[in-house]
Amino acid sequence: MSQLIYTLGDPAGLGPELLFLADIRSVLKDHSLLIVGPESPLRFHCRSFRRSQFWTRLDPEALAPERPPGIYLVEPPGIAADNFQPGKGDALGGLAAGLSLELACRLIQAGRARALVTGPLNKAFMLEAGFRYGGHTEFLADFFEVDPEQVCMHLCGQKLRVSLVTVHPSLRRVPDLISREKIRLCLRLTSKFMARLGLGAPIAVCGLNPHAGEQGRIGHEEASVIIPAIEMARAEGVNVQGPFPADTVFLRAFRGEFCAVLAMYHDQGLGPLKLVEFGNCVNTTLGLPIIRTSVDHGTGYDLVGTGKASPASLERAMALAVMLGS
């Protein structure tokens, strides 16, 4: 039996509500879940969904390494108990999300859990609350003392799986941020992750430019950066092909020709992925010393309290974390 941590993220967002919509116990089986975050939004949803409390509250300072299988909750110190308005994000929610993430990291560092699943947060409110980083990836890399350039964002769907060379820079900056070393790193990390999933098809690499540069007629990045990086990764044993034009490679991957696609920038990879996989994807950070998965969507303030949000992404994120942590 291993223990999984779930951070509620922004307590005013969908993070708490998804626990009421998802079939958590079927996903967990004999594993324990430790919810980290404020208890008041969970009580709100108990009233809203007319459900009884399904968790046991624990003192964060007295957590034992092992306990009977079940669903537990720890509330980080410093969170105002009842000041969250469901569906209305603010800096208080950003503070709760940040404090919850900090506590979850300390618990994992202390051996109290094997894997981390993160609920959605709002980057702007995290920064407004005074945290140095607004996003999970940067926060986790800093906490566990990993160079942010040594991690890779990956979205794992059922038929499409996509890794990103760059994540959230402006499009103006993307060509200058693409390097042979970063591509090589992402290919190496993606290859290892695909092996853990039992997938052996090649990884496809997108070109940066239309038509993958068309032999240098449309940009030089393919010839000067991407192809040399592919050759280096191939020499290390990575099963990789490309670069391919981004307008066709995702269809080929969807049909099973490739186990994953490495995209050069955010919308190049996640636009096609979310067209066919939205709500079924798992966001995971490759290269961290811990197992971390997340839902593939944001806080969804407009859906809070309606019961209309899909829990599929959370169920898949927890199932993947359980599998990787077992």
Rosetta silent file (secondary structure, phi, psi, omega in degrees, C-alpha in Angstrom):
SEQUENCE: MSQLIYTLGDPAGLGPELLFLADIRSVLKDHSLLIVGPESPLRFHCRSFRRSQFWTRLDPEALAPERPPGIYLVEPPGIAADNFQPGKGDALGGLAAGLSLELACRLIQAGRARALVTGPLNKAFMLEAGFRYGGHTEFLADFFEVDPEQVCMHLCGQKLRVSLVTVHPSLRRVPDLISREKIRLCLRLTSKFMARLGLGAPIAVCGLNPHAGEQGRIGHEEASVIIPAIEMARAEGVNVQGPFPADTVFLRAFRGEFCAVLAMYHDQGLGPLKLVEFGNCVNTTLGLPIIRTSVDHGTGYDLVGTGKASPASLERAMALAVMLGS
SCORE:     score description
SCORE:     0.000 S_00000001
   1 L     0.000  126.838  175.753    0.000    0.000    0.000 S_00000001
   2 L  -118.452  163.874 -176.756    1.350    3.387   -0.986 S_00000001
   3 E  -112.238  139.273 -179.659    0.008    6.829   -0.282 S_00000001
   4 E  -112.479  139.373  173.870   -0.980    9.444   -2.806 S_00000001
   5 E  -105.134  137.153  172.615   -1.214   13.185   -2.119 S_00000001
   6 E  -123.224  116.439  173.961   -3.801   15.357   -3.832 S_00000001
   7 E   -87.415  135.379 -176.518   -3.467   19.127   -3.498 S_00000001
   8 L   -69.610  -15.077 -175.040   -6.777   20.931   -3.918 S_00000001
   9 L    69.605 -142.711  177.014   -5.148   23.759   -5.880 S_00000001
  10 L   -70.959  117.362 -176.054   -7.230   26.919   -5.809 S_00000001
  11 L   -65.645  -17.262  177.237   -9.974   26.116   -3.274 S_00000001
  12 L   -86.940   -6.852 -179.531  -12.411   28.368   -5.163 S_00000001
  13 L   -96.263 -158.922 -174.025  -11.864   26.359   -8.354 S_00000001
  14 H   -79.425  -11.624 -175.734  -12.759   22.841   -9.442 S_00000001
  15 H   -50.536  -49.253  178.418  -10.062   21.091   -7.392 S_00000001
  16 H   -69.386  -42.490 -174.927  -12.307   20.307   -4.400 S_00000001
  17 H   -63.341  -34.357 -178.170  -15.445   19.579   -6.436 S_00000001
  18 H   -59.518  -28.642  178.437  -13.730   16.992   -8.633 S_00000001
  19 H   -64.972  -25.792  179.534  -13.326   14.761   -5.569 S_00000001
  20 H   -86.346  -22.021 -177.705  -17.125   14.545   -5.373 S_00000001
  21 H   -93.395  -26.929 -175.357  -17.543   13.807   -9.079 S_00000001
  22 L   -84.060  154.960  175.471  -14.742   11.271   -9.511 S_00000001
  23 L   -89.788   71.024 -170.519  -14.887    7.576   -8.649 S_00000001
  24 H   -62.595  -43.792 -173.814  -11.951    7.984   -6.291 S_00000001
  25 H   -66.536  -34.356  177.428  -12.241    4.729   -4.355 S_00000001
  26 H   -67.624  -36.177  179.080  -12.218    2.602   -7.514 S_00000001
  27 H   -70.258  -42.648 -175.372   -9.083    4.377   -8.718 S_00000001
  28 H   -71.504  -36.344 -175.120   -7.306    4.117   -5.360 S_00000001
  29 L    56.713 -113.605 -177.964   -8.178    0.461   -4.671 S_00000001
  30 L   -99.672   16.859  178.819   -6.003   -0.369   -1.624 S_00000001
  31 L   -95.497  153.060  178.094   -4.004    2.879   -1.747 S_00000001
  32 E   -94.510  149.521  175.358   -4.505    5.809    0.601 S_00000001
  33 E  -117.673  128.712  174.882   -5.254    9.359   -0.464 S_00000001
  34 E  -111.718  109.343  177.755   -4.051   12.342    1.530 S_00000001
  35 E   -82.447  131.713  177.826   -5.865   15.537    0.547 S_00000001
  36 E  -118.751  117.184 -179.489   -3.840   18.682    1.262 S_00000001
  37 L   157.942  179.301 -179.161   -5.761   21.943    1.387 S_00000001
  38 L   -70.146  143.778 -176.872   -8.459   23.834    3.280 S_00000001
  39 L   -80.634  -27.416 -172.042  -11.376   21.801    4.574 S_00000001
  40 H   -59.564  -40.830  177.973  -14.105   24.452    4.189 S_00000001
  41 H   -66.103  -28.886  175.418  -14.619   24.086    0.399 S_00000001
  42 H   -67.861  -40.218  176.885  -15.022   20.332    0.868 S_00000001
  43 H   -64.115  -37.728  176.599  -17.702   20.953    3.494 S_00000001
  44 H   -58.075  -45.823 -177.851  -19.394   23.350    1.054 S_00000001
  45 H   -72.528  -26.674  171.935  -19.545   20.640   -1.595 S_00000001
  46 H   -59.527  -44.613  178.354  -20.842   18.130    0.940 S_00000001
  47 H   -67.472  -43.034 -176.568  -23.833   20.424    1.413 S_00000001
  48 H   -63.752  -42.475 -178.013  -24.131   21.165   -2.307 S_00000001
  49 H   -96.157    2.515 -179.377  -24.069   17.503   -3.355 S_00000001
  50 L    54.716   49.602 -179.835  -25.834   16.272   -0.197 S_00000001
  51 L  -115.442  150.402  175.128  -22.966   13.972    0.595 S_00000001
  52 L   -84.219  160.765  179.765  -21.581   12.957    3.942 S_00000001
  53 L   -62.247  131.865 -177.333  -17.942   13.616    4.848 S_00000001
  54 L  -115.109    8.481 -178.814  -15.709   10.952    3.304 S_00000001
  55 L  -123.482  160.162  174.640  -12.342   12.006    4.740 S_00000001
  56 E  -113.419  125.688 -178.443  -10.650   11.919    8.120 S_00000001
  57 E   -80.848  137.633 -179.773   -8.867   15.084    9.197 S_00000001
  58 E  -124.637  158.683  174.444   -5.325   14.707   10.520 S_00000001
  59 L   -82.808  122.340 -178.083   -2.821   16.979   12.217 S_00000001
  60 H   -61.847  -21.206 -179.681   -0.036   17.785    9.707 S_00000001
  61 H   -86.783   -5.411 -175.716    2.529   17.716   12.501 S_00000001
  62 H  -128.045   33.918 -178.980    1.582   14.217   13.613 S_00000001
  63 L   -78.587  124.812  176.040    1.404   12.279   10.368 S_00000001
  64 L   -83.615  149.399  179.127    2.607    8.698   10.665 S_00000001
  65 L   -58.348  -34.878 -179.365    4.460    7.173    7.699 S_00000001
  66 L  -128.360  145.568  175.262    1.850    4.412    7.454 S_00000001
  67 L  -152.669  164.161 -179.816   -1.856    4.306    8.280 S_00000001
  68 L   -58.009  148.674  177.461   -4.815    2.120    7.285 S_00000001
  69 L   -54.011  137.503 -179.044   -6.015    2.602    3.702 S_00000001
  70 L   172.449 -172.958  177.958   -8.441    5.489    3.519 S_00000001
  71 E  -116.280  122.489 -175.387   -8.973    9.101    2.534 S_00000001
  72 E  -124.158  164.838  177.540   -7.432   11.687    4.835 S_00000001
  73 E  -139.108  136.423  168.936   -7.051   15.467    4.889 S_00000001
  74 E  -122.956  137.072  179.802   -4.454   17.824    6.307 S_00000001
  75 L  -105.520  121.051 -179.276   -5.016   21.569    6.317 S_00000001
  76 L   -61.612  139.964  173.721   -1.884   23.707    6.025 S_00000001
  77 L   -61.768  149.312  176.518   -1.376   26.194    8.860 S_00000001
  78 L    93.913    3.655  178.489   -1.948   29.808    7.906 S_00000001
  79 L   -99.730  126.168  176.358   -5.108   29.297    5.846 S_00000001
  80 L   -66.329  129.984 -165.538   -8.151   31.328    6.842 S_00000001
  81 L   -62.621  -47.385 -168.147  -10.834   28.735    7.509 S_00000001
  82 L  -127.959   30.300 -175.140  -13.992   29.955    5.756 S_00000001
  83 L  -100.831   21.934 -179.714  -13.038   32.849    3.496 S_00000001
  84 L  -102.641  131.327  177.258  -13.279   31.067    0.137 S_00000001
  85 L  -105.259  108.809 -177.990  -16.091   31.876   -2.259 S_00000001
  86 L   -52.804  129.541  178.900  -16.657   28.966   -4.640 S_00000001
  87 L    86.713   -0.477 -178.212  -16.245   30.083   -8.230 S_00000001
  88 L  -127.526   96.370 -178.530  -14.572   33.393   -7.329 S_00000001
  89 L   -74.387  149.315  175.891  -10.790   33.278   -7.430 S_00000001
  90 L  -160.136 -177.491 -177.657   -8.628   35.771   -5.564 S_00000001
  91 H   -64.337  -27.812  177.338   -5.235   36.109   -3.882 S_00000001
  92 H   -64.164  -39.639  175.226   -6.511   34.226   -0.822 S_00000001
  93 H   -66.099  -36.431  175.458   -7.093   31.214   -3.028 S_00000001
  94 H   -63.650  -39.242  177.608   -3.610   31.679   -4.462 S_00000001
  95 H   -63.950  -45.533  179.704   -2.199   31.692   -0.934 S_00000001
  96 H   -61.918  -41.576  179.630   -4.060   28.486   -0.049 S_00000001
  97 H   -63.110  -43.267 -179.189   -2.852   26.799   -3.253 S_00000001
  98 H   -67.569  -44.266  179.388    0.758   27.778   -2.571 S_00000001
  99 H   -65.379  -36.316  177.840    0.733   26.774    1.092 S_00000001
 100 H   -65.781  -42.148  179.886   -0.880   23.444    0.193 S_00000001
 101 H   -65.593  -40.674  176.707    1.753   22.753   -2.437 S_00000001
 102 H   -59.563  -47.189 -179.268    4.549   23.615    0.011 S_00000001
 103 H   -64.653  -42.382  179.143    3.152   21.247    2.635 S_00000001
 104 H   -59.510  -42.087  178.684    2.651   18.474    0.084 S_00000001
 105 H   -63.708  -40.632  179.113    6.282   18.792   -1.027 S_00000001
 106 H   -65.325  -38.854 -179.669    7.515   18.616    2.567 S_00000001
 107 H   -66.653  -40.345  177.397    5.432   15.509    3.218 S_00000001
 108 H   -66.775  -41.702  178.934    6.789   13.778    0.122 S_00000001
 109 H   -60.892  -33.156 -179.438   10.318   14.820    1.044 S_00000001
 110 L   -85.902    3.891  177.695    9.768   13.271    4.491 S_00000001
 111 L    81.564   18.351 -177.817    8.620    9.992    2.971 S_00000001
 112 L   -86.150   -6.105  178.818    4.936   10.400    3.873 S_00000001
 113 L  -157.317  158.610 -177.505    3.745    9.756    0.295 S_00000001
 114 L   -98.563  -25.021 -173.342    4.943    8.184   -2.935 S_00000001
 115 E  -151.250  157.704 -177.548    3.326   10.456   -5.533 S_00000001
 116 E  -123.584  128.352  171.077    1.714   13.870   -5.962 S_00000001
 117 E  -114.621  128.481 -175.384   -1.427   14.742   -7.916 S_00000001
 118 E  -110.254  132.054  173.342   -2.076   18.455   -8.213 S_00000001
 119 L   -79.505  164.095 -174.726   -5.427   20.172   -8.593 S_00000001
 120 L   -69.898  140.912  175.449   -5.711   23.262  -10.817 S_00000001
 121 L  -127.855  170.473  179.066   -4.488   26.622   -9.572 S_00000001
 122 L  -107.535  115.163 -175.246   -4.474   30.175  -10.898 S_00000001
 123 H   -60.306  -41.472 -178.131   -0.955   31.404  -11.691 S_00000001
 124 H   -63.353  -40.833 -179.122   -1.853   35.089  -11.396 S_00000001
 125 H   -73.153  -30.297  173.670   -3.372   34.662   -7.929 S_00000001
 126 H   -62.708  -46.488  179.447   -0.384   32.610   -6.760 S_00000001
 127 H   -65.675  -40.186  178.999    1.928   35.441   -7.755 S_00000001
 128 H   -62.930  -30.560  179.294   -0.415   38.022   -6.218 S_00000001
 129 L   -76.799   -6.509  175.139   -0.281   36.047   -2.969 S_00000001
 130 L   105.533    5.151  178.459    3.488   36.552   -2.881 S_00000001
 131 L   -79.857  149.294 -176.861    4.842   33.291   -4.202 S_00000001
 132 L   -69.835  -31.944 -177.828    7.913   33.390   -6.402 S_00000001
 133 L  -122.587  141.770  178.997    6.407   31.043   -8.977 S_00000001
 134 L   -93.874  -18.185 -175.197    2.866   30.943  -10.290 S_00000001
 135 L  -112.634  159.473 -179.734    2.986   27.481  -11.826 S_00000001
 136 H   -61.693  -46.557 -172.107    3.432   23.966  -10.527 S_00000001
 137 H   -59.803  -49.693 -179.048    6.416   23.040  -12.693 S_00000001
 138 H   -65.627  -40.102  179.356    8.630   25.949  -11.657 S_00000001
 139 H   -60.477  -49.527 -177.007    7.537   25.651   -8.022 S_00000001
 140 H   -67.378  -40.475  178.528    8.328   21.929   -7.847 S_00000001
 141 H   -60.577  -42.776 -179.719   11.641   22.275   -9.682 S_00000001
 142 H   -67.218  -43.830 -177.639   12.759   24.967   -7.240 S_00000001
 143 H   -62.030  -43.839 -176.605   11.610   23.052   -4.147 S_00000001
 144 L   -93.760   15.298  172.614   13.382   19.857   -5.154 S_00000001
 145 L    55.661   48.852  175.969   16.447   21.794   -6.395 S_00000001
 146 L  -112.625  134.122  175.372   16.146   20.782  -10.024 S_00000001
 147 L   -60.592  124.005  179.467   17.214   23.120  -12.821 S_00000001
 148 H   -55.551  -24.186  177.713   13.975   24.123  -14.608 S_00000001
 149 H   -76.068   -7.028 -178.781   15.811   23.519  -17.874 S_00000001
 150 H  -102.948   13.282  175.714   16.214   19.869  -16.875 S_00000001
 151 L  -119.891  164.309 -176.791   12.492   19.073  -16.769 S_00000001
 152 E  -140.592  129.167  176.922    9.984   18.521  -19.550 S_00000001
 153 E   -79.572  132.331 -178.612    6.235   19.107  -19.588 S_00000001
 154 E  -135.044  133.817  174.231    4.297   16.125  -20.917 S_00000001
 155 E  -110.095  120.251 -173.442    0.575   15.650  -21.595 S_00000001
 156 E  -108.399  106.461  176.347   -0.436   12.003  -21.626 S_00000001
 157 L   -99.294 -173.127  179.907   -3.663   11.165  -23.424 S_00000001
 158 L   -81.214  -35.013  179.098   -5.145    7.820  -24.361 S_00000001
 159 L  -118.035  -22.070  177.673   -4.192    8.037  -28.033 S_00000001
 160 L  -121.972  136.514  175.484   -1.958   11.106  -28.163 S_00000001
 161 E  -132.754  128.945 -171.238    0.984   11.884  -25.902 S_00000001
 162 E  -132.239  129.641  170.675    2.859   15.163  -26.292 S_00000001
 163 E  -107.386  154.743 -176.494    6.039   16.586  -24.756 S_00000001
 164 E  -120.890  132.760  174.147    7.035   20.246  -25.072 S_00000001
 165 L   -74.605  -45.143  173.865   10.477   21.734  -25.672 S_00000001
 166 L  -119.505  154.267 -173.295    9.261   25.172  -24.551 S_00000001
 167 L  -111.376  -70.274 -171.941    6.225   25.790  -22.358 S_00000001
 168 L  -125.602   27.979  174.575    4.983   29.336  -21.791 S_00000001
 169 L   -79.896  164.585  173.360    7.234   31.902  -23.498 S_00000001
 170 L   -66.390  155.213 -179.584    5.887   34.340  -26.060 S_00000001
 171 L   -60.862  -29.648  177.929    6.073   33.118  -29.646 S_00000001
 172 L   -58.893  -31.810 -174.090    8.694   35.800  -30.386 S_00000001
 173 L   -90.433  -16.030 -170.853   11.106   34.048  -28.004 S_00000001
 174 H   -55.588  -50.656 -176.650   10.517   30.433  -29.034 S_00000001
 175 H   -57.309  -35.703 -178.796   13.167   30.092  -31.803 S_00000001
 176 H   -75.842  -18.902 -178.227   15.899   31.411  -29.515 S_00000001
 177 H   -92.098  -13.101  178.572   14.903   29.045  -26.688 S_00000001
 178 L   -80.908  121.688 -178.596   15.029   25.884  -28.776 S_00000001
 179 L  -131.757  160.152  176.750   18.414   24.245  -28.352 S_00000001
 180 H   -59.320  -42.861 -176.801   19.997   20.926  -29.220 S_00000001
 181 H   -65.374  -41.281 -178.926   20.481   20.124  -25.540 S_00000001
 182 H   -66.777  -42.215  178.416   16.852   20.858  -24.596 S_00000001
 183 H   -62.909  -44.644  179.479   15.498   18.736  -27.452 S_00000001
 184 H   -60.707  -43.934  178.434   17.884   15.928  -26.562 S_00000001
 185 H   -61.329  -48.207 -177.783   16.850   16.107  -22.894 S_00000001
 186 H   -63.051  -37.030  177.591   13.126   16.046  -23.714 S_00000001
 187 H   -66.412  -41.458  179.742   13.606   13.081  -26.034 S_00000001
 188 H   -64.370  -45.732 -179.447   15.548   11.181  -23.384 S_00000001
 189 H   -67.519  -40.397  179.425   12.951   11.879  -20.669 S_00000001
 190 H   -65.787  -39.971  178.789   10.036   11.106  -22.974 S_00000001
 191 H   -61.183  -43.780  178.976   11.643    7.845  -24.068 S_00000001
 192 H   -64.003  -39.976 -179.519   12.056    6.726  -20.448 S_00000001
 193 H   -67.733  -41.926  177.845    8.461    7.647  -19.665 S_00000001
 194 H   -61.574  -37.953  178.342    7.137    5.777  -22.713 S_00000001
 195 H   -62.913  -38.187  178.562    9.097    2.708  -21.595 S_00000001
 196 H   -66.737  -27.823  178.123    7.388    2.881  -18.174 S_00000001
 197 L   -85.319   -5.333 -179.647    4.046    2.935  -19.989 S_00000001
 198 L    77.770   26.492 -178.000    5.074   -0.092  -22.037 S_00000001
 199 L  -107.170  129.888 -173.644    5.004    1.782  -25.353 S_00000001
 200 L  -118.708   -0.184  178.854    7.675    1.002  -27.935 S_00000001
 201 L   -67.780  161.764 -179.841    6.734    2.899  -31.101 S_00000001
 202 L   -64.240  157.319  169.398    9.045    5.739  -32.205 S_00000001
 203 E   -91.577  133.003  177.792    8.790    9.267  -30.836 S_00000001
 204 E   -97.745  143.622  178.748    8.062   11.829  -33.548 S_00000001
 205 E  -113.937  130.730  176.501    9.626   15.291  -33.518 S_00000001
 206 E   -78.550  145.968  164.672    7.862   18.346  -34.930 S_00000001
 207 L   -75.222  161.505  176.001    9.659   20.872  -37.055 S_00000001
 208 L   -81.304  -40.777 -173.092    9.480   24.457  -35.902 S_00000001
 209 L   -95.210  161.434  174.150    8.646   25.942  -39.285 S_00000001
 210 H   -54.230  142.260 -179.797    5.858   25.109  -41.757 S_00000001
 211 H    59.867   24.361 -177.897    6.640   21.942  -43.739 S_00000001
 212 H    52.696   39.336  175.149    9.457   21.289  -41.224 S_00000001
 213 H    86.802  -15.904 -179.757   11.528   23.966  -42.940 S_00000001
 214 L    47.256   60.025  177.971   11.217   22.477  -46.428 S_00000001
 215 L    53.368   39.795  175.847   14.930   21.636  -46.701 S_00000001
 216 L    87.015   -1.454  179.801   15.959   25.070  -45.445 S_00000001
 217 L   -78.231  -22.459  178.586   13.709   27.098  -47.702 S_00000001
 218 L  -125.557   79.310  179.907   11.503   28.096  -44.755 S_00000001
 219 L    89.050  160.916 -174.182   13.811   28.753  -41.831 S_00000001
 220 L  -114.094   -6.742 -170.831   17.031   27.137  -40.697 S_00000001
 221 H   -62.904  -34.328  179.219   16.166   25.719  -37.256 S_00000001
 222 H   -60.794  -49.031 -176.301   15.466   22.210  -38.493 S_00000001
 223 H   -71.980  -38.358 -172.428   18.887   21.858  -40.123 S_00000001
 224 H   -89.157  -25.344 -173.908   20.931   23.709  -37.511 S_00000001
 225 H  -123.884  -54.387 -168.641   19.244   22.630  -34.264 S_00000001
 226 H   -71.467  -48.410 -178.540   16.515   19.999  -34.500 S_00000001
 227 H   -63.549  -44.957  176.066   18.121   17.418  -36.802 S_00000001
 228 H   -59.534  -36.572  178.715   21.464   17.414  -34.917 S_00000001
 229 H   -66.501  -40.666  177.355   19.565   16.963  -31.638 S_00000001
 230 H   -61.732  -42.567  179.980   17.626   14.025  -33.083 S_00000001
 231 H   -64.256  -38.715  177.637   20.868   12.432  -34.251 S_00000001
 232 H   -65.294  -43.083  179.802   22.420   12.825  -30.794 S_00000001
 233 H   -65.628  -39.418  179.019   19.373   11.284  -29.130 S_00000001
 234 H   -63.026  -37.543  178.304   19.329    8.433  -31.625 S_00000001
 235 H   -65.888  -22.755  177.689   22.996    7.746  -30.858 S_00000001
 236 L   -89.197    2.209  176.674   21.969    7.386  -27.192 S_00000001
 237 L    99.546    6.076  179.379   19.428    4.719  -28.076 S_00000001
 238 L   -78.047  130.956  177.264   16.263    6.825  -28.310 S_00000001
 239 L   -83.094   95.570 -171.689   13.804    5.522  -30.912 S_00000001
 240 E  -137.386  146.533  176.826   13.031    8.826  -32.623 S_00000001
 241 E  -135.579  155.794  178.568   12.061   10.047  -36.070 S_00000001
 242 E   131.379 -171.188    3.683   11.661   13.465  -37.663 S_00000001
 243 E   -78.894  148.306 -179.592   11.456   16.333  -37.892 S_00000001
 244 E  -115.978  153.916  173.034    7.990   16.166  -39.440 S_00000001
 245 L   -59.837  133.555 -175.516    5.573   18.917  -40.480 S_00000001
 246 H   -70.104  -16.921 -177.217    3.367   19.671  -37.483 S_00000001
 247 H   -79.307   -8.830  179.115    0.214   19.809  -39.604 S_00000001
 248 H  -126.131  -20.953 -171.092    0.266   16.045  -40.276 S_00000001
 249 H   -67.200  -30.725 -178.497    2.358   14.351  -37.593 S_00000001
 250 H   -70.646  -33.764  174.537   -0.350   14.387  -34.919 S_00000001
 251 H   -63.980  -41.403  178.306   -2.742   12.491  -37.159 S_00000001
 252 H   -63.378  -40.787  177.931   -0.051    9.873  -37.716 S_00000001
 253 H   -66.935  -41.296  179.390    0.518    9.623  -33.957 S_00000001
 254 H   -59.644  -33.499 -179.729   -3.224    9.414  -33.302 S_00000001
 255 L   -82.700   -2.327  173.572   -3.369    6.444  -35.683 S_00000001
 256 L   101.083    4.080 -179.133   -0.631    4.687  -33.703 S_00000001
 257 L   -70.128  -30.966 -179.628    2.459    5.235  -35.855 S_00000001
 258 L  -127.295  147.069  179.353    4.223    7.088  -33.012 S_00000001
 259 L   -83.643  -22.553  179.779    3.939    6.648  -29.239 S_00000001
 260 E  -158.979  162.671  176.953    4.513   10.344  -28.548 S_00000001
 261 E  -125.501  133.502  172.742    5.205   13.646  -30.271 S_00000001
 262 E   -98.862  114.077  179.605    7.792   16.218  -29.201 S_00000001
 263 E   -98.670  153.622 -176.734    6.478   19.681  -30.056 S_00000001
 264 L   -81.630  -27.393 -178.982    8.592   22.804  -30.143 S_00000001
 265 L  -150.442  168.006 -168.290    6.111   25.094  -28.392 S_00000001
 266 H   -51.707  -62.357 -172.715    2.901   25.072  -26.353 S_00000001
 267 H   -73.033  -23.743  175.762    0.127   25.591  -28.893 S_00000001
 268 H   -60.496  -40.230 -177.444    1.848   23.538  -31.582 S_00000001
 269 H   -92.171  -39.541 -171.516    1.505   20.477  -29.373 S_00000001
 270 H   -86.885  -19.961  173.997   -1.460   21.126  -27.125 S_00000001
 271 H   -61.167  -56.980  177.355   -3.851   22.445  -29.754 S_00000001
 272 H   -61.134  -40.173 -178.092   -4.065   19.089  -31.589 S_00000001
 273 H   -60.721  -48.605 -174.819   -3.902   17.142  -28.326 S_00000001
 274 H   -75.650  -19.334  174.559   -6.798   18.941  -26.665 S_00000001
 275 H   -60.533  -39.562 -174.938   -8.904   18.797  -29.804 S_00000001
 276 H  -110.632  -13.846 -172.935   -9.191   15.023  -29.410 S_00000001
 277 H  -124.477    2.352 -173.135   -8.138   14.345  -25.791 S_00000001
 278 L   -58.319  131.838 -177.808   -9.349   17.281  -23.693 S_00000001
 279 L    90.858  -10.815  178.614  -10.623   16.032  -20.357 S_00000001
 280 L  -117.465    3.676 -176.329   -8.830   12.707  -20.753 S_00000001
 281 L   -91.171  159.412  171.776   -5.233   13.922  -20.502 S_00000001
 282 E  -122.794  127.189  175.538   -2.806   13.823  -17.617 S_00000001
 283 E   -89.409  124.557  177.890   -0.269   16.603  -17.201 S_00000001
 284 E  -136.167  151.442 -179.148    3.004   15.294  -15.800 S_00000001
 285 E  -105.540  112.824  178.942    6.448   16.786  -15.263 S_00000001
 286 E   -85.049  137.855  177.921    9.288   14.606  -16.526 S_00000001
 287 L   104.735   -8.348  175.169   12.687   14.989  -14.860 S_00000001
 288 L   -78.908  156.390  177.193   11.562   15.661  -11.301 S_00000001
 289 L   -79.969    3.542  178.628   12.800   13.348   -8.507 S_00000001
 290 L  -126.219  164.848  172.468    9.158   12.682   -7.570 S_00000001
 291 E   -86.608  122.329  178.393    6.078   11.374   -9.366 S_00000001
 292 E  -135.979  123.697  174.611    3.815   14.282  -10.192 S_00000001
 293 E  -126.244  164.490 -178.166    0.631   14.195  -12.261 S_00000001
 294 E  -155.667  163.618  172.349   -2.129   16.737  -12.724 S_00000001
 295 L   -67.952  163.071 -175.961   -5.410   17.394  -14.468 S_00000001
 296 L  -100.423   18.477 -176.828   -5.230   18.849  -17.978 S_00000001
 297 L  -135.974  173.681 -178.111   -7.491   21.844  -17.317 S_00000001
 298 L   -91.238 -161.702 -172.994   -7.652   25.038  -15.297 S_00000001
 299 L   -69.341  -26.383  175.962   -9.648   26.180  -12.304 S_00000001
 300 L    55.974   46.819 -176.715  -12.964   26.367  -14.210 S_00000001
 301 H   -52.966  -35.858 -176.225  -14.492   28.949  -11.882 S_00000001
 302 H   -69.015  -17.869 -179.296  -17.604   29.144  -14.098 S_00000001
 303 H   -97.224  -11.475 -174.999  -18.323   25.435  -13.591 S_00000001
 304 L   -61.118  130.426  177.755  -17.891   25.331   -9.813 S_00000001
 305 L    88.041   -7.665 -177.827  -21.037   24.172   -8.052 S_00000001
 306 L   -89.067  -21.785 -175.865  -22.798   23.052  -11.226 S_00000001
 307 L    75.022   10.166 -175.926  -21.745   19.402  -11.125 S_00000001
 308 L   -95.599   -9.716 -179.188  -21.064   19.601  -14.873 S_00000001
 309 L   -68.950  144.862  178.074  -17.273   19.327  -14.787 S_00000001
 310 L   -85.580  131.709  177.885  -15.783   16.071  -16.040 S_00000001
 311 L   -89.917    4.510 -171.853  -13.744   14.134  -13.474 S_00000001
 312 H   -59.425  -42.304 -177.716  -12.065   11.973  -16.154 S_00000001
 313 H   -65.155  -39.773  177.924   -8.758   13.841  -16.119 S_00000001
 314 H   -65.521  -43.108  179.104   -8.476   13.613  -12.320 S_00000001
 315 H   -60.345  -41.794  179.887   -9.303    9.909  -12.369 S_00000001
 316 H   -70.732  -36.408  178.607   -6.634    9.290  -15.013 S_00000001
 317 H   -64.742  -40.752  178.503   -4.094   11.476  -13.162 S_00000001
 318 H   -69.920  -41.400  179.270   -4.621    9.486   -9.970 S_00000001
 319 H   -62.542  -40.587  179.105   -4.553    6.150  -11.784 S_00000001
 320 H   -66.974  -41.637  179.214   -1.277    7.060  -13.502 S_00000001
 321 H   -63.313  -40.424  177.574    0.261    8.241  -10.209 S_00000001
 322 H   -62.650  -45.499 -178.664   -0.781    4.996   -8.516 S_00000001
 323 H   -63.255  -45.554 -178.577    0.710    2.941  -11.352 S_00000001
 324 H   -69.976  -29.500 -177.720    3.992    4.861  -11.401 S_00000001
 325 H   -88.879   -5.262 -177.148    4.270    4.812   -7.608 S_00000001
 326 L   -84.312    0.000    0.000    3.587    1.104   -7.174 S_00000001
